[in-house]
Amino acid sequence: MRDLTLIIPAKNEGDSLPKVLNEIKSFDCKKIIILESSDITTIEAIKNFNCEILYQSDKGYGNALIEGLKKVKTEYLCIFNADGSFDPKYLYNMLSACKDNLDFVFASRYIKDGGSDDDTFITKIGNFIFTKIGNIFFSINISDILYTYLLGRTDSFKKLNLNSKDFCLCVEMPIKAKRIGMNFKDFPSYERKRIAGEKKVNEFKDGLKILLYMIKSFFRNN
């Protein structure tokens, strides 16, 4: 897995991120942690781990991923959560699938052998609605549009020219991948309960932003 980099956005994950890094320490891949320089608790918690720490020049989940992406030098990269909800056991098979002439492999909680211990009724319904919109508006044909357990070719990520600094990046990636004509598919994944802390997504506020982004993107190209 030396051709893979995990980019791990983190915010106030001092309790969970050390456990995540312990779990993946045997994985022979590069790890880049992206966080705000003011997040002293998380920084102190991971200072003894073998990983690169990158400080954001701005704020937001999307900004963290975009800045992390710029630093990747391996052929493949994977977005990996700092809260323990992503199970690393899927990395080998996702990487193998991507090497079979794909640009991206989107993990999914909503296909056979997938599932979630962290989904709420609201997030599940919301994801169902946004996934339907994505499939109707853009013919994306994936089953879990808001789930960012995503592995792909680094060059393909960079071709997307991502610019959303917030959680709109979740839908910006598959929308642009489809429009560019890239090859991708779903891959079953079981989401675990996060280790500690609280979700950073506000179901209603961020959900509205994502909906508006999708509507604007549809009319921008129709």
C-alpha positions as CSV (number, residue, x, y, z in Angstrom):
1,M,0.0,0.0,0.0
2,R,3.0,2.3,-0.4
3,D,1.2,3.8,-3.4
4,L,-1.6,5.1,-1.1
5,T,-2.0,8.2,1.1
6,L,-4.8,8.6,3.6
7,I,-5.8,12.2,4.0
8,I,-7.5,12.6,7.4
9,P,-9.3,15.9,8.1
10,A,-9.6,16.4,11.9
11,K,-11.3,18.9,14.1
12,N,-11.5,18.5,17.9
13,E,-10.6,14.8,17.6
14,G,-8.1,14.5,20.4
15,D,-9.9,11.6,22.0
16,S,-10.6,9.6,18.8
17,L,-7.7,10.3,16.4
18,P,-5.0,8.6,18.4
19,K,-7.1,5.4,18.5
20,V,-7.6,5.7,14.7
21,L,-3.9,6.1,14.1
22,N,-3.1,3.2,16.4
23,E,-5.5,1.1,14.4
24,I,-3.9,1.9,11.0
25,K,-0.2,2.1,12.2
26,S,0.5,-1.3,10.5
27,F,-0.8,-0.1,7.1
28,D,2.2,0.7,4.9
29,C,0.8,3.9,3.5
30,K,1.3,7.6,4.1
31,K,-1.0,9.5,6.5
32,I,-1.6,13.2,6.3
33,I,-3.6,14.9,9.1
34,I,-5.2,18.2,8.2
35,L,-6.4,20.5,11.0
36,E,-6.5,24.1,12.2
37,S,-3.4,25.3,14.1
38,S,-5.6,26.4,16.9
39,D,-6.7,22.8,17.6
40,I,-4.0,22.3,20.3
41,T,-5.7,19.3,22.0
42,T,-5.7,17.2,18.8
43,I,-2.2,18.3,17.8
44,E,-0.8,17.3,21.2
45,A,-2.7,14.0,21.1
46,I,-1.0,12.9,17.9
47,K,2.5,14.4,18.1
48,N,4.2,11.0,18.7
49,F,2.6,9.3,15.7
50,N,4.3,8.7,12.3
51,C,2.1,11.0,10.2
52,E,2.4,14.4,8.5
53,I,0.5,17.3,10.0
54,L,-0.8,20.0,7.7
55,Y,-2.3,23.2,9.1
56,Q,-5.2,24.6,7.1
57,S,-4.9,28.2,5.8
58,D,-8.7,28.5,6.1
59,K,-11.5,26.7,7.8
60,G,-14.0,24.0,6.8
61,Y,-14.2,20.3,5.9
62,G,-13.9,20.9,2.2
63,N,-10.9,23.3,2.7
64,A,-9.1,20.6,4.7
65,L,-9.6,18.0,2.0
66,I,-8.5,20.3,-0.8
67,E,-5.4,21.4,1.0
68,G,-4.6,17.8,1.9
69,L,-5.1,16.7,-1.7
70,K,-2.5,19.2,-2.9
71,K,0.2,17.5,-0.7
72,V,-0.4,13.9,-1.9
73,K,2.4,12.5,-4.0
74,T,1.3,8.8,-4.2
75,E,-0.6,7.4,-7.1
76,Y,-3.7,6.8,-5.0
77,L,-5.4,8.6,-2.0
78,C,-8.3,7.9,0.3
79,I,-10.3,10.2,2.4
80,F,-10.4,8.7,5.9
81,N,-12.3,10.0,8.9
82,A,-10.6,10.9,12.2
83,D,-13.5,9.8,14.4
84,G,-13.2,6.0,14.0
85,S,-16.3,5.5,11.9
86,F,-14.4,4.3,8.8
87,D,-13.2,0.7,9.1
88,P,-9.7,0.3,7.5
89,K,-10.3,-3.3,6.7
90,Y,-11.9,-2.1,3.4
91,L,-8.9,-0.3,2.2
92,Y,-7.1,-3.2,0.6
93,N,-10.2,-4.2,-1.5
94,M,-11.1,-0.7,-2.3
95,L,-7.6,-0.1,-3.6
96,S,-7.6,-3.3,-5.6
97,A,-10.9,-2.4,-7.1
98,C,-9.7,1.1,-8.1
99,K,-6.7,-0.4,-9.8
100,D,-9.0,-2.3,-12.1
101,N,-9.4,0.7,-14.5
102,L,-11.4,2.9,-12.1
103,D,-10.9,6.5,-11.1
104,F,-12.8,6.3,-7.9
105,V,-14.4,3.8,-5.5
106,F,-17.2,5.2,-3.4
107,A,-17.9,3.3,-0.2
108,S,-21.6,2.8,0.5
109,R,-23.6,2.0,3.6
110,Y,-26.8,1.2,1.6
111,I,-25.9,-1.7,-0.6
112,K,-25.6,-5.4,0.3
113,D,-23.0,-6.0,3.0
114,G,-23.0,-2.3,3.9
115,G,-24.6,-0.7,6.9
116,S,-24.1,1.8,9.7
117,D,-24.1,2.1,13.5
118,D,-23.7,5.8,13.3
119,D,-26.6,6.8,11.0
120,T,-29.6,8.5,12.6
121,F,-33.1,8.5,11.1
122,I,-32.7,12.1,9.9
123,T,-29.3,11.5,8.3
124,K,-30.5,8.3,6.6
125,I,-33.6,10.0,5.1
126,G,-31.5,13.0,4.1
127,N,-28.9,10.9,2.4
128,F,-31.6,9.0,0.6
129,I,-33.1,12.2,-0.7
130,F,-29.8,13.7,-1.8
131,T,-28.7,10.5,-3.4
132,K,-32.0,10.4,-5.4
133,I,-31.5,14.0,-6.5
134,G,-27.9,13.2,-7.5
135,N,-29.1,10.2,-9.6
136,I,-32.0,12.1,-11.2
137,F,-30.2,15.4,-11.9
138,F,-26.8,14.1,-12.8
139,S,-27.2,10.3,-13.4
140,I,-24.4,9.6,-10.9
141,N,-25.8,6.1,-10.1
142,I,-24.2,5.7,-6.7
143,S,-26.1,4.7,-3.5
144,D,-24.6,6.9,-0.8
145,I,-23.8,10.3,-2.1
146,L,-22.9,12.0,1.2
147,Y,-20.5,9.3,2.5
148,T,-17.0,10.4,2.0
149,Y,-15.2,7.1,2.5
150,L,-13.7,7.6,-1.0
151,L,-10.6,6.1,-2.6
152,G,-9.3,7.1,-6.0
153,R,-6.4,8.0,-8.3
154,T,-4.7,11.1,-7.1
155,D,-4.6,12.5,-10.7
156,S,-8.3,12.0,-11.0
157,F,-9.0,13.9,-7.8
158,K,-6.9,16.8,-9.0
159,K,-8.7,16.9,-12.3
160,L,-12.0,17.7,-10.4
161,N,-10.7,21.1,-9.5
162,L,-12.6,21.1,-6.2
163,N,-13.5,24.4,-4.6
164,S,-16.1,23.8,-1.9
165,K,-14.7,24.7,1.5
166,D,-17.6,23.2,3.4
167,F,-19.6,19.9,3.3
168,C,-20.8,20.7,-0.2
169,L,-17.6,19.0,-1.3
170,C,-19.3,15.7,-0.6
171,V,-21.6,16.1,-3.6
172,E,-19.1,18.2,-5.6
173,M,-16.8,15.2,-6.0
174,P,-19.3,12.7,-7.6
175,I,-21.1,15.4,-9.7
176,K,-17.8,16.6,-11.3
177,A,-16.6,13.0,-11.7
178,K,-19.7,12.1,-13.6
179,R,-19.6,15.2,-15.8
180,I,-16.0,14.7,-16.7
181,G,-16.8,11.1,-17.7
182,M,-14.7,9.3,-15.0
183,N,-15.2,5.7,-14.1
184,F,-16.3,4.8,-10.6
185,K,-18.5,2.4,-8.7
186,D,-20.0,1.6,-5.3
187,F,-18.3,-0.6,-2.7
188,P,-20.0,-2.0,0.4
189,S,-18.8,-0.6,3.7
190,Y,-20.1,-0.8,7.3
191,E,-19.9,2.5,9.2
192,R,-18.9,2.1,12.8
193,K,-20.1,4.3,15.7
194,R,-17.7,7.2,16.1
195,I,-15.3,6.8,19.0
196,A,-15.8,10.2,20.7
197,G,-17.0,13.7,20.3
198,E,-19.8,15.0,18.1
199,K,-20.6,15.0,14.5
200,K,-19.4,18.2,12.7
201,V,-22.4,18.1,10.3
202,N,-25.5,20.1,11.1
203,E,-28.2,18.1,9.4
204,F,-30.4,21.1,8.6
205,K,-28.0,23.9,8.0
206,D,-25.4,21.9,6.0
207,G,-28.2,19.9,4.3
208,L,-29.7,23.2,3.0
209,K,-26.3,24.3,1.7
210,I,-25.8,21.0,-0.1
211,L,-29.3,21.1,-1.7
212,L,-28.7,24.6,-3.0
213,Y,-25.3,23.5,-4.4
214,M,-26.9,20.7,-6.2
215,I,-29.7,22.8,-7.7
216,K,-27.2,25.5,-8.8
217,S,-24.9,22.8,-10.3
218,F,-27.9,21.4,-12.3
219,F,-28.9,24.7,-13.8
220,R,-25.4,25.7,-14.4
221,N,-25.0,23.0,-17.0
222,N,-28.5,22.7,-18.4
